Amino acid sequence: MSKFYILSVILHGIAIFFLFGFTKDEEIKFKEKNTVVVSVKNRRAVSDNTDISSIKESEKKEETVVSQEKIVEKEVMKEERKEIEKKEVITKKKVEVKKQEKKEQKSTKAEEVYNEFKDQNRFLQGEDGIFTATSQDGIEYEILKEIDPQYPIKAKKIGYNGVGIVKVKFLVDIDGTVKKIEFISGESRFGFREEVEKVLKKWKFKPIIYKGKVIKVYFEKEFKFKKS
């Protein structure tokens, strides 16, 4: 009887052990497994969602920053262009002002020069700005080389014994040479005029200066030929 009781107790103990022991282990294992899986999955999900949203936000921020930087660059470029245009305008204005000042200075100088001669009707101003005196009256001059004309050989050959008179007008240029020889009156035959023209081309004047300016001067001269 006692043996049967003891065996019964042992069997019941083993049964209870297996029943409660395995049940608890399974529940624990299941719970632990379930908890681990769920928690891990949730964590991953949360982690993944957080990463995607943060990436999107950072990308948006970067795009915003880039767009703002581009806007700033455009504004800076506009300002730089404006400054360059302003400088170009200022430079052009300065150049124009300088040109105008030079013109005014030239006109002023020309006016000053003209004022020196305008009270005398016998001065003419050429396109080159040089004044020409219509006569030598009142003007000092110096002849460096002067040659007298000889009695024409042609007149001697034909036996002409008269006095040959030739009145001529010529221009002394700024370098002192004789230009523009014009005959006014006098003997036109027997080579008298040719002789006058030949010697006048050899004449040389010192450059004529009047009131500080080199000028051209018209001269009139009468030549008389006497047979020796």
Secondary structure, DSSP 4 states (H G I P E B T S, - for coil): -HHHHHHHHHHHHHHHHHHHHHHHHHHHHHHHHHHHHHHHHHHHHHHHHHHHHHHHHHHHHHHHHHHHHHHHHHHHHHHHHHHHHHHHHHHHHHHHHHHHHHHHHHHHHHHHHHHHHTT-TTEEE-TTS-EEESS-TT----EEE--PPPPPHHHHHTT--SPEEEEEEEEE-TTSBEEEEEEEEE--STTHHHHHHHHHTT-EEPPPEETTEE-EEEEEEEEEE---
